[in-house]
Amino acid sequence: MKNKIFEILKNETKAYASKFNISFYEHFPAELAYSKELFFDHPLIIRCREDVLPFLHDEFGHGINHSKKVAIEAGALVLIEHFPNDVAYCRHLVLLAQLSGLMHDICRLEPDHAEKGADLAMKIIRDFPLSDEEKQAIYYAIKTHEAFKPLEPPSSAEAKLLSDVLYDADKFRWGPDNFTTTLWEICDYEEWPLEKIIERFPKGIEIIKSISDTFRTDTGQIYGPEFIEVGLKIGNFVYQKLVKLWEEKK
């Protein structure tokens, strides 16, 4: 990080955020562990990780670390939401969810990034050993992962599930991650001065608040608001620190 003051504040924010526990991680350790193991071991995920690296932007808060978290938690949500008698099928849905999570932000810096990302994703997985229906489900999930956009009907139950778990896993990042990582990377990338960050902060907080009732899965509707609530507490901590810095600077 270029600004040493922001680096110090970022570290203070991480320390403050460590005081909070998110129930989702306490209640579903087995599902998260399985999804994490698959993420690092499955050959298609390994191949996809290598393919998407050139398209991810770590300096803008939506790089490989963000995509990894989204992929793993989307996979865990599949297990929580959809654990049928056909265990092998459920595990395959976890794979599809993780592929969606890895690729959802590959066009993040472009206008209409979700639709463009979905188009690029189809090129990346063109030769993957997946059916046309599975590829279309991934396409739909990536295309529909943005907030506050109208949803077109899914082509299948699998497409709806992938869309819902991808959306919720991505919006979990609007909680603590938004203020411990994403904010600082974007500020550094944009080279925003202190006063501009303070100016934009209240509007950003309002947008984050509005995400709380948009979670799509049953699990997301239960646990998602807690992510947002904790994130807002951390955001308020950051805002007070920023205002104090600005007053000292004047």
C-alpha positions as CSV (number, residue, x, y, z in Angstrom):
1,M,0.0,0.0,0.0
2,K,1.4,3.4,-1.0
3,N,-0.1,5.4,1.8
4,K,1.6,4.5,5.1
5,I,-1.2,6.1,7.1
6,F,-3.7,3.9,5.3
7,E,-1.5,0.8,5.9
8,I,-1.5,1.5,9.7
9,L,-5.3,2.1,9.6
10,K,-5.8,-1.1,7.6
11,N,-3.9,-3.1,10.3
12,E,-5.9,-1.4,13.1
13,T,-9.1,-2.4,11.3
14,K,-8.0,-6.0,10.9
15,A,-7.3,-6.1,14.6
16,Y,-10.7,-4.7,15.4
17,A,-12.4,-7.1,13.0
18,S,-10.8,-10.1,14.7
19,K,-13.0,-9.5,17.7
20,F,-16.1,-10.6,15.8
21,N,-17.1,-14.2,15.2
22,I,-19.4,-15.0,12.2
23,S,-21.9,-17.7,12.9
24,F,-21.7,-19.2,9.4
25,Y,-18.2,-20.4,10.0
26,E,-19.0,-21.8,13.4
27,H,-22.1,-23.7,12.3
28,F,-20.8,-25.3,9.0
29,P,-17.1,-26.3,9.5
30,A,-17.6,-29.7,7.8
31,E,-19.1,-28.2,4.6
32,L,-16.5,-25.5,4.4
33,A,-13.7,-28.0,5.0
34,Y,-15.0,-30.3,2.2
35,S,-15.4,-27.4,-0.2
36,K,-11.9,-26.1,0.6
37,E,-10.3,-29.5,0.0
38,L,-12.0,-29.8,-3.3
39,F,-10.9,-26.3,-4.3
40,F,-7.3,-27.2,-3.8
41,D,-7.4,-30.8,-5.1
42,H,-9.8,-31.1,-8.0
43,P,-8.0,-31.0,-11.4
44,L,-10.7,-28.9,-13.1
45,I,-10.5,-26.3,-10.3
46,I,-6.7,-26.3,-10.5
47,R,-6.9,-25.8,-14.3
48,C,-9.5,-23.1,-14.0
49,R,-7.4,-21.2,-11.3
50,E,-4.5,-21.1,-13.7
51,D,-6.7,-20.0,-16.6
52,V,-8.4,-17.1,-14.7
53,L,-5.3,-15.6,-13.1
54,P,-4.6,-13.2,-16.0
55,F,-8.1,-11.8,-15.7
56,L,-8.3,-11.2,-12.0
57,H,-7.3,-7.9,-10.4
58,D,-5.8,-8.3,-6.9
59,E,-5.1,-4.6,-6.6
60,F,-8.8,-3.8,-7.1
61,G,-10.1,-6.0,-4.3
62,H,-11.5,-8.7,-6.6
63,G,-8.5,-10.9,-7.3
64,I,-7.7,-14.5,-6.6
65,N,-8.2,-14.2,-2.9
66,H,-11.7,-12.8,-3.3
67,S,-12.6,-15.4,-5.9
68,K,-11.2,-18.2,-3.8
69,K,-13.4,-17.2,-0.8
70,V,-16.4,-16.9,-3.0
71,A,-15.8,-20.3,-4.7
72,I,-15.2,-22.1,-1.4
73,E,-18.2,-20.6,0.3
74,A,-20.5,-21.1,-2.7
75,G,-19.5,-24.7,-2.7
76,A,-20.3,-25.0,1.0
77,L,-23.7,-23.4,0.4
78,V,-24.5,-26.1,-2.2
79,L,-23.8,-28.8,0.5
80,I,-25.9,-26.9,3.1
81,E,-28.8,-26.1,0.7
82,H,-28.9,-29.2,-1.5
83,F,-27.8,-32.5,0.1
84,P,-29.8,-35.1,-1.7
85,N,-29.5,-38.9,-1.6
86,D,-27.3,-38.7,-4.6
87,V,-24.1,-37.6,-2.9
88,A,-22.0,-37.8,-6.1
89,Y,-24.4,-35.4,-7.8
90,C,-24.3,-33.0,-5.0
91,R,-20.5,-33.0,-5.0
92,H,-20.6,-32.3,-8.7
93,L,-22.8,-29.3,-8.0
94,V,-20.1,-28.1,-5.6
95,L,-17.6,-28.3,-8.4
96,L,-19.9,-26.2,-10.7
97,A,-20.4,-23.6,-8.0
98,Q,-16.6,-23.3,-7.4
99,L,-16.0,-22.8,-11.2
100,S,-18.7,-20.1,-11.1
101,G,-17.0,-18.5,-8.1
102,L,-13.6,-18.5,-9.6
103,M,-14.8,-16.8,-12.8
104,H,-17.5,-14.4,-11.6
105,D,-15.2,-11.3,-11.6
106,I,-13.0,-12.0,-14.5
107,C,-14.3,-8.8,-16.2
108,R,-14.7,-6.8,-13.0
109,L,-13.2,-3.6,-14.4
110,E,-15.5,-3.5,-17.4
111,P,-19.0,-2.1,-17.8
112,D,-21.7,-4.8,-17.5
113,H,-19.0,-7.0,-15.9
114,A,-21.3,-9.8,-15.0
115,E,-22.6,-10.4,-18.6
116,K,-19.2,-9.9,-20.1
117,G,-17.7,-12.2,-17.5
118,A,-20.2,-14.9,-18.3
119,D,-19.3,-14.7,-22.0
120,L,-15.6,-14.9,-21.2
121,A,-16.2,-17.8,-18.8
122,M,-17.8,-19.8,-21.7
123,K,-14.6,-19.4,-23.6
124,I,-12.4,-20.5,-20.7
125,I,-14.4,-23.7,-20.0
126,R,-15.2,-24.4,-23.7
127,D,-13.0,-27.6,-23.6
128,F,-13.8,-28.6,-20.0
129,P,-15.5,-32.0,-19.7
130,L,-18.9,-30.5,-18.8
131,S,-22.3,-30.9,-20.5
132,D,-23.9,-28.0,-22.4
133,E,-26.5,-27.7,-19.6
134,E,-23.8,-27.5,-16.9
135,K,-22.0,-24.8,-18.8
136,Q,-25.2,-22.8,-19.3
137,A,-25.9,-23.1,-15.6
138,I,-22.4,-21.6,-14.9
139,Y,-23.1,-18.9,-17.5
140,Y,-26.4,-18.0,-15.8
141,A,-24.9,-17.9,-12.3
142,I,-22.1,-15.5,-13.4
143,K,-24.5,-13.3,-15.4
144,T,-26.9,-12.9,-12.5
145,H,-24.5,-12.4,-9.6
146,E,-24.8,-8.6,-9.5
147,A,-27.0,-6.9,-6.9
148,F,-30.0,-4.8,-7.7
149,K,-30.4,-6.2,-11.2
150,P,-33.6,-7.8,-12.5
151,L,-33.3,-11.6,-12.8
152,E,-34.3,-13.5,-15.9
153,P,-35.8,-16.9,-15.3
154,P,-33.2,-19.7,-15.0
155,S,-33.2,-22.6,-17.5
156,S,-33.0,-25.3,-14.8
157,A,-33.1,-25.9,-11.1
158,E,-29.3,-26.3,-11.2
159,A,-28.8,-22.9,-12.8
160,K,-31.0,-21.3,-10.1
161,L,-29.0,-23.1,-7.3
162,L,-25.7,-22.0,-8.8
163,S,-26.9,-18.4,-9.2
164,D,-28.2,-18.3,-5.7
165,V,-25.2,-19.7,-3.9
166,L,-22.8,-17.6,-6.0
167,Y,-24.7,-14.4,-5.3
168,D,-24.8,-15.1,-1.5
169,A,-21.1,-16.1,-1.3
170,D,-20.2,-13.0,-3.2
171,K,-22.3,-10.8,-1.0
172,F,-20.9,-12.3,2.2
173,R,-17.8,-10.3,1.1
174,W,-19.8,-7.1,1.6
175,G,-19.4,-7.7,5.3
176,P,-16.0,-7.7,7.1
177,D,-14.0,-8.3,4.0
178,N,-15.3,-5.0,2.5
179,F,-13.5,-3.0,5.2
180,T,-10.5,-5.2,6.0
181,T,-9.4,-5.8,2.4
182,T,-11.5,-4.5,-0.5
183,L,-11.7,-0.8,0.7
184,W,-8.0,-0.4,1.0
185,E,-7.1,-2.1,-2.3
186,I,-9.6,0.0,-4.2
187,C,-8.4,3.2,-2.5
188,D,-4.8,2.3,-3.3
189,Y,-5.7,1.4,-6.9
190,E,-7.7,4.6,-7.5
191,E,-5.1,6.7,-5.4
192,W,-8.0,8.3,-3.6
193,P,-7.0,11.1,-1.1
194,L,-8.3,11.0,2.4
195,E,-11.1,13.6,1.8
196,K,-12.5,11.7,-1.1
197,I,-12.7,8.5,0.9
198,I,-14.6,10.3,3.7
199,E,-16.9,12.0,1.1
200,R,-17.9,8.7,-0.4
201,F,-18.1,6.7,2.8
202,P,-21.7,7.4,3.9
203,K,-23.1,6.5,0.5
204,G,-21.1,3.3,0.5
205,I,-22.5,2.4,3.9
206,E,-26.1,2.9,2.7
207,I,-25.5,0.6,-0.3
208,I,-24.1,-2.1,2.0
209,K,-27.1,-1.8,4.3
210,S,-29.4,-2.3,1.4
211,I,-27.8,-5.7,0.5
212,S,-28.9,-7.2,3.8
213,D,-32.3,-8.3,2.6
214,T,-31.3,-9.5,-0.9
215,F,-29.7,-12.9,0.0
216,R,-31.3,-15.6,-2.1
217,T,-30.7,-19.0,-0.4
218,D,-32.4,-20.0,2.8
219,T,-28.9,-20.2,4.4
220,G,-28.0,-16.8,3.0
221,Q,-31.1,-15.2,4.4
222,I,-30.3,-16.5,7.8
223,Y,-26.6,-15.8,8.0
224,G,-26.1,-13.1,5.4
225,P,-27.5,-10.2,7.5
226,E,-24.9,-11.0,10.2
227,F,-22.1,-10.6,7.7
228,I,-23.5,-7.2,6.8
229,E,-24.1,-6.2,10.4
230,V,-20.6,-7.0,11.4
231,G,-19.3,-5.3,8.3
232,L,-21.2,-2.1,9.2
233,K,-19.7,-2.1,12.7
234,I,-16.3,-2.4,11.2
235,G,-17.1,0.3,8.7
236,N,-18.2,2.7,11.4
237,F,-14.9,2.1,13.2
238,V,-13.1,2.9,10.0
239,Y,-15.1,6.0,9.3
240,Q,-14.5,7.4,12.8
241,K,-10.8,6.8,12.4
242,L,-10.8,8.5,8.9
243,V,-12.7,11.6,10.2
244,K,-10.2,11.9,13.1
245,L,-7.3,11.7,10.7
246,W,-8.9,14.4,8.5
247,E,-9.5,16.7,11.5
248,E,-5.9,16.3,12.6
249,K,-4.7,17.0,9.1
250,K,-6.6,20.3,8.8
